[in-house]
Amino acid sequence: MKDKRNRICKDGEPIEGKKVLDMVLRRLDIRPENPKASIGLNWQEIIGTRLYPHVKIIDIKGSTLVLKADHPSWAQITMMQQKKILALVQRKYPSLGVKSLQILSV
């Protein structure tokens, strides 16, 4: 059975990944100028390459940035860098009003 959905391509050639990502983000109404979306898009820059694969943003509840670490050790390392992380978030995204971190681990 053939899939009848329209495909996003130009002259039968695939579109660049960045253009496809931009289209998907636009359709989901995720805009880089929105601070909540922007913090997620720049998370690796904020948390650093060492922690990035292990610590993800879950939510922003009030003035608390809720994170999830894939192991208690990564949660502990993140807590040791809490001041640095908070300072970066507060400087880059003051409109979010983040004042504390909460780190969950599995």
N, C-alpha and C positions, 0 to 999 in steps of 0.2 A: 504494500500500500504506500502510495506516494504522499509525502507531506505537502500540503497545499498552502502553507503559510508563505507570505512574501518574505523574501530574503533581502538583507541590507547589503547590497553590493553595487558596484558601478561597472557596467559593461562586463558582467560576469566575474569580475575580479574582487577579491575580498577587500574590505576597508581596513585601514590601519587600526590597531588595537586602541590607541588613544582616542580616535574619533568614535569608535564603538562605545568605549567607556563613557565619554562625554554625553553621547546620546542616551545611554542607559541612566546615567545620573540625572539628566534633564527630565527624562520620563518619570523617574521616581521622585522628582522635585527635591533633589539633593544638590544644593548650590554651595560652591566654595566660600561665598561671602557670608553664609550662615555660620556663626561661630561653632555651633554644635557639630555641624558637618565638617568644618575646617579642622577642628581639633582631631577628629578621627583620621582625616586625610594626612595630617602632619604628625601623627602619633609617634612614628619611628624617630623623627627629628627631636621630639620632646623627651621621649623615654630613653633613647639611645639604642644602638644596634645590638648591644649585648642583651638587654631586657626585652626588646621588641618581640621576639618570637614567643616569649613566655608570659607576657603581661598585656592584657587587652582591656579596653574601655567597655564597661557594661552599661553604665547609665550616669546621669548627673541628677542627683536628688537634692534639691535645694542648693546648698553651697558645698555639697560633698560630691567629689568625683569618685565613682565606684569602679574599681578595677577587679579583674580576676586573673590570678596567677595559676599556671598549670602545675605548680608544686609549691609546698610551703617554703622551701628554700628561696625560690624566686620572689615570693611574697615578702620574706624577711629582707632580702637585698633591696627590694623596692622601698620598703619602709625606711631603710637606712639612707635612701636617696630622696626621701619625701620632701625635704626643704627645697632641694634643687628642682624637683619636678613641679612643686607648687609655685615656686618663683617663676619658672618658665611659663606655666599655664596662666598665672595672674598677669604677667607682662604681655603675653601674646593675645590673651582672650579675657580682658578685664570685664567685658560685658556678661560673662558667664557667672561671675561672682564666686568662683571656687575658692574655698578657704581651707578645705581639708580633704584627705584621701581616706577611702575605706578600701581595704584589699581583702578579697575573698580568695581562698585557695581550695583546690580539690584534694 
